[in-house]
Amino acid sequence: MASQEDGTPTTEQWGLAGGAKTGAIAISLGVIVVVAVGIGMAPRLMDFVRGPSSSPKTVSSSISSSQSAPPPSVKPATPVTTESIDTLLADLDQAVKRKDVEGVLRHIAPDAVILIHMKQGAHHQTALLSREDYRKTLAAEFAFLSADDFARANTKVSLAPDERSAKISFKTTETLRQAEREFTVEGEHTLLVTMRGDKPTIVSLERDVPGDST
């Protein structure tokens, strides 16, 4: 629209000019608000993008502590001693006197090698027994009445240099009764003992049974 003759803007021109100023002010405020909001949200947005993170010092400290951790301690092997062998033999003696089959077998490993050498005059025979076979042999042997004069003699113990095993040899004498007759049974035993866990266990057993010596 044209201005008035004296050059003064008309009412419409003032209105348009005022609207333009208002719009400009509104736009400026909008920009300021957007910029302000953007500045306020920026740290949170960056935190969301980055996500939770560990401090480099914390990670480094964790790695260092794991690398410097000492190795787990290893329990030293239990050695075979003359005292533990004496205890083993004493237990075997008592089990034989009680005619306790399981008392003998609990000192023998499940995978033990058991050899019985039977000698009667000029006849020799060797039997290789499993632990279960030896259980039956002991049960048959203990079925005889005994005069309870079982004895062990000439015991020899040889410890291995690494103290993990030992060889034991000894002789036994036992008087048995069958019907109205007594007879003496002599035997020679050779045992190989190793440590199983914390106790000596028989892994090899050889018995020489010469038969009736009377």
RAPE-V756831 format. One record per residue. N is the residue number from 1. RES is the residue in one letter. BURIAL is b if it has 24 or more other ideal C-beta (glycine too) atoms within 12 Angstrom, else e. D_CENTER is the distance of its C-alpha to the mean C-alpha in Angstrom with 1 decimal. Layout:
n=N res=RES burial=BURIAL d_center=D_CENTER
n=N res=RES burial=BURIAL d_center=D_CENTER
This chain:
n=1 res=M burial=e d_center=100.5
n=2 res=A burial=e d_center=103.2
n=3 res=S burial=e d_center=103.7
n=4 res=Q burial=e d_center=106.7
n=5 res=E burial=e d_center=109.9
n=6 res=D burial=e d_center=109.3
n=7 res=G burial=e d_center=105.9
n=8 res=T burial=e d_center=103.9
n=9 res=P burial=e d_center=101.0
n=10 res=T burial=e d_center=101.6
n=11 res=T burial=e d_center=99.5
n=12 res=E burial=e d_center=97.6
n=13 res=Q burial=e d_center=96.8
n=14 res=W burial=e d_center=95.5
n=15 res=G burial=e d_center=93.4
n=16 res=L burial=e d_center=91.9
n=17 res=A burial=e d_center=91.3
n=18 res=G burial=e d_center=89.7
n=19 res=G burial=e d_center=87.4
n=20 res=A burial=e d_center=86.4
n=21 res=K burial=e d_center=85.6
n=22 res=T burial=e d_center=83.7
n=23 res=G burial=e d_center=81.7
n=24 res=A burial=e d_center=81.0
n=25 res=I burial=e d_center=79.9
n=26 res=A burial=e d_center=77.7
n=27 res=I burial=e d_center=76.1
n=28 res=S burial=e d_center=75.6
n=29 res=L burial=e d_center=74.0
n=30 res=G burial=e d_center=71.7
n=31 res=V burial=e d_center=70.7
n=32 res=I burial=e d_center=70.0
n=33 res=V burial=e d_center=68.0
n=34 res=V burial=e d_center=65.9
n=35 res=V burial=e d_center=65.4
n=36 res=A burial=e d_center=64.5
n=37 res=V burial=e d_center=62.1
n=38 res=G burial=e d_center=60.6
n=39 res=I burial=e d_center=60.2
n=40 res=G burial=e d_center=58.5
n=41 res=M burial=e d_center=56.1
n=42 res=A burial=e d_center=55.2
n=43 res=P burial=e d_center=52.4
n=44 res=R burial=e d_center=50.8
n=45 res=L burial=e d_center=51.2
n=46 res=M burial=e d_center=49.6
n=47 res=D burial=e d_center=46.7
n=48 res=F burial=e d_center=46.3
n=49 res=V burial=e d_center=46.4
n=50 res=R burial=e d_center=44.0
n=51 res=G burial=e d_center=41.6
n=52 res=P burial=e d_center=39.1
n=53 res=S burial=e d_center=37.9
n=54 res=S burial=e d_center=35.7
n=55 res=S burial=e d_center=37.4
n=56 res=P burial=e d_center=36.9
n=57 res=K burial=e d_center=36.2
n=58 res=T burial=e d_center=33.4
n=59 res=V burial=e d_center=31.7
n=60 res=S burial=e d_center=32.3
n=61 res=S burial=e d_center=30.8
n=62 res=S burial=e d_center=27.6
n=63 res=I burial=e d_center=27.2
n=64 res=S burial=e d_center=28.0
n=65 res=S burial=e d_center=25.5
n=66 res=S burial=e d_center=22.6
n=67 res=Q burial=e d_center=23.8
n=68 res=S burial=e d_center=24.1
n=69 res=A burial=e d_center=20.7
n=70 res=P burial=e d_center=19.1
n=71 res=P burial=e d_center=15.9
n=72 res=P burial=e d_center=12.7
n=73 res=S burial=e d_center=13.0
n=74 res=V burial=e d_center=11.3
n=75 res=K burial=e d_center=11.5
n=76 res=P burial=e d_center=14.3
n=77 res=A burial=e d_center=14.4
n=78 res=T burial=e d_center=16.3
n=79 res=P burial=e d_center=19.7
n=80 res=V burial=b d_center=21.9
n=81 res=T burial=e d_center=25.0
n=82 res=T burial=e d_center=28.3
n=83 res=E burial=e d_center=27.7
n=84 res=S burial=b d_center=24.5
n=85 res=I burial=b d_center=26.6
n=86 res=D burial=e d_center=29.5
n=87 res=T burial=e d_center=27.5
n=88 res=L burial=b d_center=26.3
n=89 res=L burial=b d_center=29.9
n=90 res=A burial=e d_center=31.3
n=91 res=D burial=b d_center=29.1
n=92 res=L burial=b d_center=30.2
n=93 res=D burial=b d_center=33.8
n=94 res=Q burial=e d_center=33.8
n=95 res=A burial=e d_center=32.2
n=96 res=V burial=b d_center=35.0
n=97 res=K burial=e d_center=37.7
n=98 res=R burial=e d_center=36.5
n=99 res=K burial=e d_center=36.3
n=100 res=D burial=e d_center=32.8
n=101 res=V burial=b d_center=31.3
n=102 res=E burial=e d_center=27.9
n=103 res=G burial=e d_center=27.9
n=104 res=V burial=b d_center=28.2
n=105 res=L burial=b d_center=25.8
n=106 res=R burial=e d_center=22.9
n=107 res=H burial=b d_center=22.9
n=108 res=I burial=b d_center=23.0
n=109 res=A burial=b d_center=20.2
n=110 res=P burial=e d_center=20.6
n=111 res=D burial=e d_center=21.2
n=112 res=A burial=b d_center=23.6
n=113 res=V burial=e d_center=26.9
n=114 res=I burial=b d_center=29.8
n=115 res=L burial=b d_center=33.3
n=116 res=I burial=b d_center=36.4
n=117 res=H burial=b d_center=39.6
n=118 res=M burial=e d_center=42.6
n=119 res=K burial=e d_center=45.9
n=120 res=Q burial=e d_center=49.2
n=121 res=G burial=e d_center=52.1
n=122 res=A burial=e d_center=52.3
n=123 res=H burial=e d_center=49.8
n=124 res=H burial=e d_center=46.1
n=125 res=Q burial=e d_center=43.4
n=126 res=T burial=e d_center=39.7
n=127 res=A burial=e d_center=37.2
n=128 res=L burial=e d_center=33.7
n=129 res=L burial=b d_center=31.7
n=130 res=S burial=e d_center=28.5
n=131 res=R burial=b d_center=26.7
n=132 res=E burial=e d_center=28.5
n=133 res=D burial=e d_center=31.8
n=134 res=Y burial=b d_center=31.3
n=135 res=R burial=b d_center=30.9
n=136 res=K burial=e d_center=34.3
n=137 res=T burial=b d_center=35.8
n=138 res=L burial=b d_center=34.9
n=139 res=A burial=e d_center=36.2
n=140 res=A burial=e d_center=39.5
n=141 res=E burial=b d_center=39.7
n=142 res=F burial=b d_center=39.1
n=143 res=A burial=e d_center=41.8
n=144 res=F burial=e d_center=44.5
n=145 res=L burial=e d_center=45.9
n=146 res=S burial=b d_center=45.2
n=147 res=A burial=e d_center=47.4
n=148 res=D burial=e d_center=44.2
n=149 res=D burial=e d_center=44.9
n=150 res=F burial=b d_center=41.7
n=151 res=A burial=e d_center=41.2
n=152 res=R burial=b d_center=38.9
n=153 res=A burial=e d_center=40.5
n=154 res=N burial=e d_center=40.3
n=155 res=T burial=b d_center=36.6
n=156 res=K burial=e d_center=35.3
n=157 res=V burial=b d_center=31.9
n=158 res=S burial=e d_center=31.0
n=159 res=L burial=b d_center=27.9
n=160 res=A burial=e d_center=26.5
n=161 res=P burial=e d_center=26.9
n=162 res=D burial=e d_center=23.2
n=163 res=E burial=e d_center=22.8
n=164 res=R burial=e d_center=20.1
n=165 res=S burial=b d_center=22.5
n=166 res=A burial=b d_center=25.9
n=167 res=K burial=b d_center=28.9
n=168 res=I burial=b d_center=30.9
n=169 res=S burial=b d_center=34.3
n=170 res=F burial=b d_center=36.7
n=171 res=K burial=b d_center=39.6
n=172 res=T burial=b d_center=40.1
n=173 res=T burial=b d_center=43.2
n=174 res=E burial=b d_center=43.6
n=175 res=T burial=e d_center=46.8
n=176 res=L burial=b d_center=46.9
n=177 res=R burial=e d_center=49.6
n=178 res=Q burial=e d_center=50.8
n=179 res=A burial=e d_center=53.9
n=180 res=E burial=e d_center=56.4
n=181 res=R burial=e d_center=54.9
n=182 res=E burial=e d_center=52.4
n=183 res=F burial=e d_center=50.7
n=184 res=T burial=b d_center=48.3
n=185 res=V burial=b d_center=45.2
n=186 res=E burial=b d_center=43.9
n=187 res=G burial=b d_center=40.7
n=188 res=E burial=b d_center=38.9
n=189 res=H burial=b d_center=35.1
n=190 res=T burial=b d_center=32.8
n=191 res=L burial=b d_center=29.1
n=192 res=L burial=b d_center=26.3
n=193 res=V burial=b d_center=23.4
n=194 res=T burial=b d_center=20.0
n=195 res=M burial=b d_center=17.1
n=196 res=R burial=b d_center=14.5
n=197 res=G burial=e d_center=12.0
n=198 res=D burial=e d_center=14.7
n=199 res=K burial=e d_center=17.7
n=200 res=P burial=b d_center=20.0
n=201 res=T burial=b d_center=20.3
n=202 res=I burial=b d_center=23.2
n=203 res=V burial=b d_center=22.6
n=204 res=S burial=b d_center=26.4
n=205 res=L burial=b d_center=29.4
n=206 res=E burial=b d_center=33.0
n=207 res=R burial=b d_center=35.9
n=208 res=D burial=b d_center=39.6
n=209 res=V burial=b d_center=41.8
n=210 res=P burial=b d_center=45.5
n=211 res=G burial=e d_center=46.8
n=212 res=D burial=e d_center=49.6
n=213 res=S burial=e d_center=50.9
n=214 res=T burial=e d_center=53.9
